[in-house]
Amino acid sequence: MADTIRDLAAAARAWPFEEARKLADRLARRPAVLDKGYVLFETGYGPSGLPHIGTFGEVARTTMVRHAFTLLSDVPTRLFSFSDDMDGLRKVPDNIPNQELVRAHLGKPLTQVPDPFGKFESFGHHNNAMLRSFLDRFGFSYEFQSATDWYQSGRFDGPILALLQHYDAIMAIMLPTLGAERQQSYSPILPISPRSGRVLQVPIVERRADQGTVVFRDEDGSLTEVPVTGGHCKLQWKADWALRWQALDVDYEMNGKDLIPTRKLSSAICRVLGGAPPDGFSYELFLDESGQKISKSKGNGLTIDEWLRYASPESLALFMYSQPRTAKRLYFDVIPRNVDDYLGHLAAYPAQDPAKQLENPVFHIHGGRPPVADLPISYGLLLNLASVVGAGDPDVLWGFIARYAPGATAEQHPVLDRLVANAVAYYLDLVKPHKRYRPATAMERAALEDLAAQLEHLPDDQSADDLQNAIYEIGKRHPFDNLRDWFRAIYEVVLGNSQGPRMGSFAALYGVANTAALIRKALAGAFLTAA
């Protein structure tokens, strides 16, 4: 069976398998990788801020590639989540307490800045703990690594000394990319002031490669000599990335599209240091509802806590899985579709042949072991039901669900129970404040009265498919340009939204008689009066 899966994985078109095959080719080209006994995947984290939805996306996508690789190769794998906690703190975050305490330590490595929350050894340690808690929350398998630990323990000493020996070659890579003023002050080696403890971006006055030291002007103007080893210096970002790749022998790391130029420069530096840059790909960035790039400093877009208030982490993983090289809007209105798409993929999985299963997103979301869950109702339908009944209580929705799917209970369907709670929250926060009804045109009124009359003569146990066909036929009897306009009229006049559910399913869930009464109320202007 294992051989069969490996054969299927070798031909699977899903992008994690494409990336995994690229990594397998790297092993064939560089058999020395096997000397360390494993293939190393890496993700980076800047602990000046808390983990965010982009952090989730990078680790989730890397984990998908890692799992795909395990189906192609018997070589063990490891995933390092590497924190750049030696970086100097450049500004005080807006969302922390005790800002004056932190402001007094600007420029120092994050692990030397006091924790404004008063819980950890430093601000860097606090945010590192938040990262580990964040990743553990989603069940990721990883090994945490700290830049402070690597620098101060001496594990970076060899590559840093090599950089000192090749200083001119690295400057030749970097200087053409800088403006004239920055060229005068740039150094890939950033000394840490013995006096202030700050990470300094200053020119190196003298390099003493034989002694492994550099001389620079400290903040008080005095010439100061420090070792480049033992955490007395750190490297500027692009050189630091290259240092990490070379020292850890990283095999795979992806990055955002905005870092493509940085990756090229870091790759060149890595080669100068005698290393081989990792494989990986550059994923597209997220956009807000206006099509603008999401920025942590702007606060536009959607946070991970907001997504998880309205939907499952698996639906977020599907959003990350789908078209990673395409820019996508990350806003509230993408949530319902991703939830229902995830549930659809999950329902389809058991009946698919093994080759199709490897192409199914839930295979990658769940590490090859998706759960069995075929829900009797979609998230979109729940949202519309919540909207119609004004549900602020999940028990109200469960009353309708139990009639629609006899025997269904919250205890028997915990996934559906969470979905109901998500739908209620989404309705209260994002739908209810924006519901807008409009009056029907004369043509729409005639068609809706026709529909109400027909529903009033149908039994309440009519099937969703029969109800859908009846609604179609009524739309065809009236002079709409197309059936899309007919359904839009139902949504906007009766439901107060420009989009809506499959109306046959909605009527079966809400009740045929209830749906007819709802249409009558809309035509009487009850909802317009309420608005």
MARROKE-425877 format. One record per residue: x, y, z of N, C-alpha, C, O, CB in turn. Coordinates in steps of 0.1 Angstrom, whole numbers, plus 5000, padded with zeros to 4 digits. Glycine has a CB too. Example, Ala and Ser with C-alpha at 12.3 -4.5 7.8 and 13.67 -1.06 7.14 Angstrom:
// residues 2
513249435078512349555078513249675078514249675085511349555090
512849785071513749895071512950005079513450115080514149945057
END
This chain:
// residues 531
500849885000500050005000500950135000500650224993499150005012
502050125008502950245009503450274995503550384991504050215019
503850164987504450194974503350254965503650334957504950054968
502150204967501050264958500850414961500750494952499750184961
500850444974500650584977501850664972501750784967500550604992
503050614973504250684968504150704953504550814948505550604972
503650604946503550614931502550724928502750804919503050484925
501350734936500350834933500950974937500651064930499150804942
501650974948502251104952503251164942503351284940502951094966
503951074935504951114925504251174913504951254906505750994921
502951154911502251204899501251314903500651374895501651094891
500951324916499851414921500151564917501351604918499651404936
499151634913499351764908499151874918499451994916498351794896
498651834930498451934941499752004944500851934944497851864954
499752134947500952204948501852154959503152164957500652354950
501352104970502352054980503151934975504351924978501652004993
502651854966503351744960504351804950505451744948502451644953
503951904942504951964933506152024941507352004936504252084925
505952084952507052134960507852024966509052034967506452224972
507151914970507851804976508751734966509851694969506851704982
508251724954509151664943510351744940511451694938508351644930
510151874941511351974939512351944950513551954948510852114939
511851924962512751894973513451764972514651744975511951904987
512751664967513351534964514451544954515451474955512251434960
514251624944515251654934516451714940517651684936514751734922
516251804950517351864957518251764964519451774964516851974967
517651664970518351554976519151474966520351434969517451464984
518651454955519351384944520551464940521651404937518451354932
520451594939521551684935522551704946523751714943520951814930
522051694958522951724970522851614980522351634991522551864976
523451504977523351384986523951425000523651355010524051264980
524851525000525451565013524351605023524651605035526451675011
523151645018522051685028521851565037521451585049520751715020
521951445032521651325041522651315052522351235061521651205032
523851375051524751365062524251415075524551365086526051445058
523351515075522751565088521651475092521151485104522251705086
521151385084520251275088518751315087517951235090520451245102
518451435081517151475080517051595070518051655067516551525094
515851615065515551735057514951845066514051815073514551695045
515451965065515052065074514152175067514552235057516352135080
512952185072512052295068512152405079512452375091510552235067
511952525074512052635084510952745081510652765069513452705083
510452805091509652925090510253025100510852995110508152895094
510053155096510653265105509553335112508453335108511453355096
509953405123509053485131509753605137510853585142508453395143
509153715135509753845140508953875153507853925152509653955130
509553855165508853865177508654005183508454025195509553785188
508754105174508454245179506954255179506454355185509054345169
506154165174504754165175504154025177504953925177504154225162
502854015180502253885183502053805170502053865159500953905190
501953675171501753595159500353635152499453685159501653445162
500253625139499053675132498753575122499253465121499353815126
497753615114497153515104498253475093498153365088495953585097
499153565090500253535081501153425087501653345080501053655077
501353435100502153335107501553195105502253095102502353365122
500253185108499453065106499653015091499952895089497953085109
499453105082499553065068500853005064500952905057499253185059
501953065069503353015065503552885071504152795064504353115069
503252865084503452735090502552625084502952515082503252745105
501252665082500352565076500852515062500852395060498952625075
501152615054501652575040502952495041503052395034501852695032
503852535049505152455050504852315056505452215051506052525060
503952305065503552175070502952085059503151965059502552185082
502152145051501552065039502652015030502551895026500552155031
503652095027504752045019505551935026505951835020505652165015
505751955039506551855047505851725047506451625045506651905062
504451725049503751595049503851535035503951415034502251615053
503651615024503751555011505151495008505251385002503451665000
506151555013507551505012507651365019508351275013508551595017
507051345030507151225037506551105029506850995032506451235051
505651135020505051035012505850995000505650894993503651075007
506851084997507751054986509151004990509850944982507951184978
509451025003510850985008510750935022509850965030511751115007
511750845025511850785038512850875047513050845059512350645038
513350975041514351065049513551135060512551195057515051165039
513951135072513251205083513251355080514051405073513951175097
512251425086512151565084512051635098511551575108510851595076
512451765098512251845110511751985105512052025094513551865118
510952055113510452185110510952275122510552255133508952195108
511752375119512252475128511352605127511252655116513752515126
510852645138510152775138511152875145511352865157508752775146
511852955136512953035141512553175144511953245136514053035130
512853215156512453355161513653445160514753415165511953355175
513553555153514553655152514653745164514453875163514353745139
514853685176514653765188515953835193515953895203514253675199
516953835184518153925186517954055179518854145181519453855182
516954075171516754205165516554315175516054295185515554195155
517054435171516854545180515454595179514854605168517854655176
514854635190513454685189513454825183514054915189512854685204
512754835172512754965165511755065169511955185169512654935150
510555015174509555105178508655035189508654915189508655155166
507955115197507155065207505755025201505155115195506955165219
505354895202504054865197502954935203503054975215503854705198
501854965196500755045201499854965211499155015219499855095190
499954825210498954745217499554675230499154565233498454635208
500554745236501154685248501054785260500954905258502654645246
500954735272500954815284502454865287503354825280500454745296
502554955297503855005301504755045290505955005289504554895309
504255125281505055165269506255245273507255235266504155245260
506255325283507455405287508555315291509755345289507055505298
508255205298509255105302509955045290511155035290508554995310
509155015280509754965268510555065260511555035255508654895259
509955185259510655295252512055325256512855355248509755425253
512355305269513655325275514655225269515855245271513655325290
514155115263515155015258515054995243515454895238514754885265
514555095236514555095221516055065216516955125221514055225215
516154985206517354955200518054835206518954775199518355065201
517654785217518254665223517654545217516554545212518054665239
518354425218517754305213516454275221516354305233518754185215
515554215214514254195220514354115233513454125242513254125210
515354025234515453945246516154025257516453965268516253815243
516454145254517054235265516054345269516454435277518354295260
514854345263513854455266512954395276512454285275513054495253
512654465287511754415298510454385292509854445283511654515309
509854275298508454235294507454335299507254345311508154095298
506754405290505754505295504554435302503854505309505254585284
504454305300503354235306503754185320502854135328502854125297
505054185323505554145336505453995339505353955350504754215346
505453915328505253775330506553695326506753585331504153725321
507353745318508553675312509853745314509853865319508253635298
510853685312512253735313512453855305513153945309513253625310
511853865293511953985284510753985275509953895275513253965276
510654095267509654115257509754005247508753955242509654255251
511053975243511253875233510753735238510153655231512653865229
511053705251510653575256509153575257508553465255511253555271
508453685260507053685260506453655247505553565246506553825265
506953715236506353695223506753555218505953495210506853805213
507853505222508253365218507253275224506853175218509653335222
506853295237505953215244504553215237503853115235505753245259
504253335232502953355225502953275212501953215207502653505222
504153275205504353195193504053055195503352985188505653225186
504752995206504652855208503252815212502652715208505552815220
502552905220501152875224500252885211499352805210500652985234
500552975202499752995190499952865181498952815177500253115182
501152825179501352705171500852575177500252495170502852685168
500952565190500452455197498852445197498252345196500852455212
498252565196496852575196496252505183495152445184496352725196
497052505172496652445160497252315157497052255147496952545148
497952255167498452125166499652105156499851995151497452035162
500352215153501552205144502652125151502852145163501952345140
503352055143504551985148505752065144506052075132504651835142
506552115153507652205150508652195162508352145173507152345148
509852255160510752275170511152425171511552485161512052195168
510952485182511252625184512752655185513452575191510552685196
513152755178514552795178514652945180513853025175515252755165
515652985188515853125192517153185186518153115188515753145207
517053295179518353355174519253395186520453375185517953485166
518753445197519553475208520353355213521553365216518753525220
519653235214520353115218521453075208522553035212519353005219
521153085195522153045185523353135185524453095184521453045171
523053265186524253365187525053345199526253335199523753505186
524353345211525153345223525753215227526753205234524153385235
525253105222525752975224527052945216527752845219524752865222
527253025206528453005197528152925185529052895177529552945205
526852875184526652785172526652865159526752805148525252725174
526552995159526653075147528153125145528453195135525753195148
529053095154530353155154531053125141531653215135531253105166
531053005137531852965124531353035112532153095105531652815122
530053045109529553115098529853265099530153335089528153095096
529753325111530053465113531553495110531853595103529653515127
532453415115533853425112534153415097534953485091534653325120
533353325090533553315076533053435069533653485059532753185070
531953495074531453625068532553735070532753815061530153665075
533153735081534253835083535353815073535853915068534753825098
535653695070536753665060536253715046537153755038537053515060
534953705043534453735030533653865030532753885022533553615025
534053955039533354075041533254155028532154205025534054165052
534354175021534354255009533454194998532754264991535754265003
533454064997532553994987531054024990530254044982532853844986
530754025003529354045007528954195005527854225001529154005022
529954285008529654425006529454444991528654534987530854505011
530154374983529954394968528554344964528054394954531054314960
528054254971526654204968525654314972524654344965526354074974
525854374984524854454990524954604986523854664983525054455005
526154664984526154804982525454854969524854954970527654844981
525454774958524754824946523254834949522554904941524954734935
522754774959521254774962520854894971519654904973520854644968
521854964975521555074985521755214979522455234970522555054997
521055304986521255444982522655494986523255434994520155534987
523055614981524355664984524555684998525655655004524555794976
523655745005523755775020523855645028524755635037522555855025
523055545025523055415032524355345029524855265038521855335029
524955355017526155295014527355335024528255255027526655325000
527255455029528255505037528255445051529255445058528155655039
527055405056526855355069526655205070526655145081525755425076
526455135058526054995058527154905063528354925059525554955044
526854805070527654695074526754575076525754585082528554725086
527154455071526354335073526554285088525754205093526854225064
527554335095527754305109527354425117527754535116529354275112
526454395127525954495135526454475150525954375156524354495135
527354555154527854535168526854575178525954665176529154615170
526954515190526054545201526954625211527954575216525454415208
526454745213527254835222527454775236526554745242526554975223
528754765240528954715254528454815264528254775276530454695256
528254945260527855045270526355055271525855055282528455185266
525655065260524155085260523454955258522254945262523755185250
524054855252523354725250522554735237521754635234522554685261
522654845229521854855217522554795205523754795204521454995215
521654745196522154695183522454815174521554895171521154595176
523654835170524054955162524154935147524854835143525355015168
523555015140523755015125524755125122524455235118522455035117
526055085123527155185122528155125112528255005111527755225135
529055215106530055155098531155085106531355115118530755275090
531754985100532854915107534154995103534455005091532954765102
534855045113536055125111537255035107538055065098536455205123
537254915113538454825111537954685113537254655123539654855120
538354595104538054455106539354375109540354395102537354395093
539354305120540554225124540154075123539854015133541054265138
540254025110539753885108540553785116540053685120539853855093
541853815117542753715124542253705139542353595145544153755124
541853815145541353805159539853785160539353755171541753945166
539153785149537753765149537053885156536053865163537453645156
537554005153536954125160536654235149537154225138537754175171
535854335153535654455145535754575154535554565166534254445138
536154685148536254805155535254905149535054915137537754865154
534554975158533455065154533455185164534055175175532054995153
532755295160532555405169531255385177530155375171532455535161
531355375190530255355198529355485199529755585193530655305212
528255475205527355595205527955715212527555825209526055555213
528955695220529655815227530755865219531555955223530055775241
531055805207532055845198533455775200534355795192532355985200
533455685210534755615213534955495204533955425201534855575228
536155475199536455355191536455235201537055235211537855365185
535655135196535455015205535654895197535254885185533955015211
536254795203536554665196535754555203535754545215538054635196
535054475195534254365201534454235192534754255180532754395202
534354115198534353995190533053995181532054045186534453875199
533153935170531953905162531253785167530153755162532353895147
531853705176531253585180530653595194530753705200532353475181
529953485198529453485212528253575215527953605226530453515221
527653635204526453725206526853865209526053945213525653675218
528153905206528554045208528154125196528154245196530054045210
527854055185527354115173526254035167526153915171528554135162
525454095159524454015151524554065137525254165134523054025157
523953995128524054035114522754105109521654085114524253905105
523054195100521954265093520954165087521454055083522454375083
519754205085518654105082518954015070518853895071517454175079
519454075059519653995047520853895049520753775045519954075035
521853945056522953855059522653755070523053645070524153935063
521753795079521253705089520553585084520653475088520453785100
519653615074518853505068519853405061519653285062517853565057
520853465054521853375048522653295058522853175056522753455039
522953365069523753295079522953175085523453065087524053395091
521653195087520853085092520752965082520852855086519453145095
520553005070520452895060521752815060521652685059520152955046
522852885060524152815059524452735072524852615072525252915057
524152795084524552735096523652615100524152505105524452835108
522352625096521452515099521252415088520752315090520052575103
521852455076521652375064520152355061519652245060522352245065
519452465060517952465057517752415043518352465033517352605060
516852325042516452275028515252335022515152345010516252125029
514352385030513152445024512552555033512352535045512052335023
512352675027511652785034510952865023511552905013512752865041
509752895026508952985017508953125022509353145034507552925015
508453215014508453355018507353435010506953385000509853425016
506953545016506053635009506653694996507853714995505553745018
505853734987506253784974507053914977507953944969505053814965
506753984987507454114990508954084993509754184993506854185001
509353964997510653935001511453864989512553814992510753845013
510953874977511653804966513053874964514053804963510853824953
513154014964514454074962515454034974516654014972514354224961
514854034986515653994998516153854996517353824999514854015011
515353764992515753624991516853604981517753524983514553534986
516853684970517853674960519253724966520253654964517553764948
519253834973520453874980520953784990522153754991520254014986
520053734999520453635009520953505003521853445008519253605018
520353464992520853344985522353364980523153274981519953304973
522553484975523953514970524953514982526053464981524053644963
524553574993525353575005525653435010526753395014524753665016
524553355010524653215015525653135007526453055012523253145014
525753164994526753094985528153134989529053054989526353114970
528253264991529653314995530053245008531253225010529553474997
529153225017529453155030529753005028530052935038528453185040
529552955016529752815013528452725015528552605015530752765022
527352795016526152715017525352715004525652774994525252775028
524252635005523252624994521952684998521352625008523152474988
521452784992520152834996519052734996519152644987519752954987
518052745004516952635004516052654992515952754986516252645017
515352544990514252554980513052614987513052644999513852414975
512052644979510852714985510152784974510552784962511252804996
509052854977508452944967507953064974507853074986507252864960
507653164966507153294971505653304970505153304958507853414964
504953314981503553314980503053464979503753554983502853254993
501853474973501253614972500753664985500553584994500153604961
500653794986500153864998498653874998498053854988500853994999
498153895010496753915012496254055009497054145012496253865026
495054075005494554205002493254225011492654125015494154214987
493054355014491854385022490654395012490754365000492054505030
489454435018488254445010488354544998487554534989487054485019
489254634999489454734989490554694979490854774969489754874994
491154584981492254534972493554584975494554574968491854574958
493654644987494954704992495754595000495054515007494754825001
497054594999497854495007497554515022497554625027499354515003
497454395028497154395043498454435050499554385046496654265047
498354525059499554565067499254565082498154605087499854715063
500154505090499954495104499854635110499054665119501154425111
500654735105500654865111499354935107498855015115501854945105
498754915095497554975092496354905099495354975102497254965077
496454775102495354705109494254675099493154645104494854785120
494454685086493354645077493354495075494354425078493554725063
492254445070492154305068491554235079490754295087493554245065
491854105081491154025090492153955100493253915095490353915083
491853955113492753885122492353735123491253695120492753955136
493253655129493053515130491953495141491153405139494253445134
491853575151490853565161489453595155488453535159491053645173
489353685146488153715140487653605131486553565131488253845131
488553545124488253435115487653315124486653255121489453385107
488353295135487953175144486753205152486153115157489153145153
486353325153485053355159483853315149482853275154484853505162
484153315136483053295127483253155119482353115112483053405117
484353095121484552975113485652885120486352935129484953005098
485852765114486852675120488252695115488452765104486452535116
489252655122490652665117490852585104491752625096491652615128
490052485102490252405090489752485078490352475067489352275090
488752565079488352655068489452755065489652795053487052725071
490152805075491252895073492352825066493052885058491652955087
492652705070493652625063493352605049494252605040493852485070
492052585045491652575031491952705024492452705013490152545030
491652825030492052955024493452965021493853015011491553065034
494352915031495752915029496252815018497152845010496452885042
495552705017495952605007495652644993496452624984495152475010
494452714991494052744978494852854971494952964977492552784978
495352824960496052914951497053004959496853134959495053004944
498052954965498953034973499753134965500353224971499952944981
499853114952500653214944499753314938500153394929501353134933
498453324942497553424937497153514949496853474960496253354931
497153644946496753744956495253724959494453714950497053894952
494853724972493453694975493053794986493753834995493253554980
491753834985491153914995490953835007490353735007489853984990
491453895018491253825032490353915040490754005047492653805039
489053895038488053975045486853895049486753775045487654095036
485953945057484953875063484053795052483653685055484053955071
483853855041482953795031483553675025482753605018482553895021
484853635027485353515021485153395030485353285026486853535018
484753425043484553315053483553215049483853095049484353375066
482253255046481253155044481553055032481352935033479953225041
482153115021482453025010483552925014483452805010482853104998
484552965022485652875025485152765035485552655034486752955032
484152805044483552705052482852595044483052475046482652765063
481952645035481252545028482052465018481852355015480052615020
483052535012483952465003484752355011484952245006484952554997
485152385023485852285031484952165034485352055033486352345045
483752195038482752085041482452005029482251885030481452145047
482352075018482151995005483251905002483051784998481952094994
484551955003485651865001485751755010486051635007486951945002
485351775023485351675033484351565030484551445032485151735047
483151605026482051515023482451425011482051315010480751585020
483151485001483451414989484551314991484651214983483851514978
485451335001486651255002486451105003487151034996487351305014
485551055012485450905013485150835000485650714998484450875023
484450894991484050824979485050834968484850774957482650874974
486050914970487050944959488050824958488350764968487751074961
488550804946489650704945490950764950491050884952489850664930
491850684954493150734961493850844953494350934960494050614962
493850844940494550954933493751084935494451184937494550914918
492451074934491651204937491751244951491751374954490251174933
491851154960492051194974493251274976493251374984492051074984
494351244969495651324971495451454965496251544968496751244964
494551484956494251614951493251694959493151814957493751604936
492651624968491551694977492251774987493151724994490651584983
491851904989492551984999492551935013493451955021491852124999
491451855017491351815030492451705033492851685045489951755033
492951645023494151555025495251625031495951575040494451485012
495551745025496651825030496351905043497251925051497051925019
495151945044494752015057494851925069495251975080493352065055
494551795067494551705078495751605078495651505085493251625079
496751635071497951545071497651405066498151315071498551545084
496751395056496451265051495351185058495051075054497651185050
494851245069493851165077492651255080492351295092494451115090
491851295070490751385072489651305080489451185078490151435059
488951375089487851315096486651285087486551335076487451395108
485751205092484451175085483451275090483151275102484051025087
482851355082481851455086481051495074481551575066482551575093
479851445073478951485062477751555068476851485073478451355053
477751685068476751755076475551775068475551785056477351895080
474351775074473051785067472751925063471651945056471951725076
473552025066473152165063474452245061475452215067472352225074
474452335052475552415049475652535058474652575064475552465034
476852595058477052715066476252835060475652915067478552755067
476252845047475552945040474052945044473353045046475652945025
473452815044472052805047471852845062470752905065471652655045
472752805071472552845085472552995086471853055094473752785093
473453065079473553205080472253275075471753365082474653265071
471653215065470353275060469253245069468253325071470053225046
469253125075468253095085468353185097467353235102468352945090
469653205102469853295113469353435110468753505119471353295117
469553475098469153615093467653625094467053725098469653645080
466953525089465453535088464853525101463853605104464953415079
465253435110464653425123465253515133464753525145464753275128
466253595129466953685139467553615151467453655162465953785144
468253505148468653415158469953475165470953495159469053285153
469753505178470953535186471253425196472153435204470653665194
470553305194470653195203470753065194469853035186469453185213
471852995196472052865187470852775189470552695180473352795191
470252765201469152675203467952705193467252605190468652685217
467752825189466752855180467052785166466152725160466653015178
468252795162468552725149468452575150468052505141470052765145
468852525162468752375164467352325163467052215159469452335177
466352415167464952375166464652345151463852255148464052485171
465052435142464852415128465652295122465052215114465152545120
466852285126467752175121467152035125467151945117469152185127
466652025137466051895142464851855134464651735131465651905157
464051955129462951925121463351885106462851795100461952035120
464451955102464951935088465651805087465551725077465852045084
466451765097467251645098466851575111467551585121468751675097
465751495111465251435123466451345130467151275123464151335120
466451365143467551295150468851365152469651325160467751165143
469051475144470251555145470251635158469351705161470451645133
471351615166471451685179472851745180473751705173471151595191
473051835189474351905191475351795196476451805193474252015201
474851705204475751605210476251505199477351465199475051525221
475351475190475651375179476551445168477251385161474451315173
476351575167477051655156477851765162477451885160476051705145
478951745169479751855175480251955164480352075167480851795183
480651895152481151995142479952085138480252205136481651915130
478752035136477652115132477352215144476952325141476452025129
477452165156477152255167478052375168477652485170477252175181
479352355165480352465164479952555152480052675153481752415162
479452495141479152575129477952665132477852775128478852475118
476952605140475852685144476252805152475752925150474852605152
477152785162477652895170478353005162478253125164478552845182
479152955152479853045143478853125135479053245133480852965134
477853055130476853125121476153235129475853345124475853025116
475753205142475053305150475953425152475553545151474653245164
477253405155478153515157478353595144478353725145479553465162
478453525133478653595120477353685117477453795113478853495108
476253625119474953705117474853825126474653935121473753615120
475153805139474953925148475954035145475654155146475153875162
477253995141478254095140478254155126478554275124479654035143
478054075115478354115102477154115092477154185082479354025096
476054045096474854045087473754145092473354225085474353905085
473454125104472354205110472554355108471554425105472154165125
473754405111473854555110473754605095473554725093475154595115
473754515086473854565072472654505063472654525051475154515065
471654445070470554395062469754515056469454615062469554315071
469454505043468754605036467654545027468054475017469754695027
466454565030465354515021464954625011465154745014464154475030
464354585000463854674990462454634986462154514987464854684978
461654724982460354684977460454614964461354634956459354814975
459454524961459454454948458854534937458054624939458554324950
459454514925458854574913457554504911457254404917459754564901
456754564901455454504898455554354893454854264897454654584887
456554334885456854204879457254104890456853994891457854204868
458154154899458654074910457554044920457453924925459854144917
456654134922455554114932454654004926454253914934454754244934
454354014913453453904908454153764909453453674912453153934893
455453764907456053634908456153584922455953464925457553644902
456453674931456453634945455153594951455053504959457053744954
454053664947452753624951452353484945451753404952451653724946
452853464933452653324927453353224935452853114938453153324912
454553254939455353154947454753134961454653014965456853204949
454353234968453653224981452453134980452253044988453353354987
451653164969450453084968450752934965450052844971449553134956
451752904957452052764955452552694967452252584970453052754943
453452764975453952714987452852684997452952585004455052804993
451852764997450752745007449952615004449252575013449852865007
450152564992449352444989450252314989449852214985448752464975
451552334993452452224993452552175008452552245017453852264988
452852045009452951985023454352035029455252065021452951835023
454352035042455552085049456751995048457952025051455252115063
456451865044457551775042458051755028458751655024457151635048
457651855020458151855006459651855005460351925013457551974998
460251774996461651764995462351894990461651974983462151654986
463551924994464252044989464352044974464252154968465652044996
464551934968464751934953463351964947463352044937465151794948
462251914952460951944946460652094948460152154939459851854952
460952144959460752284962461652374953461152474947461052324977
462852334950463752404941463152404927463152514920465152354942
462652294923462052284909460852374908460652434898461752144906
460052374919458852464918459252604917458552684910457952434931
460252644924460752784924461252824910460952934905461752814935
461952734904462452754891461352774881461352864873463352624886
460352684882459152694872458452824873458052874863458252574875
458252874886457553004887458453114881457853204874457353034902
459753104883460553214877460453204862460553314855462053184881
460353084856460253074841458853134836458753174825460352934837
457853124845456553174840456453324840455453374834455453114850
457353394846457353534846458453594838459553534836457453584861
458253714833459253774823460553824828460953934825458553884815
461253744836462653784840463553764828463353664820463053704853
464553844827465553824817466253694818466653624809466653934817
466553654831467153524834466753484848466353564856468653524832
466953354851466553314865467453374876467053374887466653154865
468653414872469453484882468753604888468853634900470853524876
468153684879467353804883466253764892465853834902466853884871
465553644890464453594898464953564912464353604922463853474891
466053494913466553464926467153584934467053594946467653354925
467753684926468153804933466953874938467053934949468953894923
465853874931464653944937464253874950463853954959463553934926
464253744950463853674963464753724974464353754985463853524961
466053714971467053754982466853894987466853914999468453734976
466753984978466754124982465454174988465454254997467054214970
464354114983463054154988462654085000462154135010461954134977
462953955001462453865012463553845023463253845034462053725006
464853835019465853805028466753935032467453925042466753705023
466654035024467354155028468854155024469654225030467254185042
469254065015470654045011470754034996469753994990471253925018
471854074990471954064976472353914971472153884959473054154971
472753834981473053694978472253604988471953654998474553664978
472053484984471353394993471553254991472453214983469953424993
470753164997470953024996470252954985469553024977470552955009
470452834983469552754974468152754981467952694991470152604973
467252814974465952844981465152724984464452724993465152944972
465252614976464552494979465052434992464252395000464752394968
466352434994466852385007466452475019466152435030468452375006
466452615016466052705027464652685031464352675042466252845022
463752665021462352645024462052515031461252505040461452645011
462852415028462752285035463152295049462552235058463552175027
464252375051464752395065463852485073463552455085466152455064
463452595067462652695075461252655076460552695086462752835068
460752565067459352525067458652585055458752705052458652555080
457952505048457252555036456252665039456152765033456552445028
455452635049454452735054455052865059454652975056453452675064
456152845067456852965072457453045061457353165061458052915081
457952985050458553055039457453135031457653245027459252955029
456253075030455153145023454753265031454553375026453953045021
454753245044454353365053455453465053455053585053454153315068
456653425052457753525051457653605038457853725039459153455051
457253545027457153615015455953715016456053835011456853525003
454853675022453753765023454053885032453653995029452553685030
454853865043455253975051456154075043456054195045456053925064
457054025035457954105027457154195017457354305016458954025020
456154125011455354195001454454305008454054405002454454104993
454054285020453254375028454054495033453554585039452554305039
455454485031456254595035456654595050457254695055455654725033
456454475057456754465071458254495074458654555083456354335076
459054435065460554455067461054595064461954645070461354345059
460354655054460754795050460354885062461154975065460054835038
459254855069458854945080459854925092460155015098457454905084
460254795094461154765105462454835102463154885111461354615106
462854845089464154905086464155055088465155125086464554875072
END
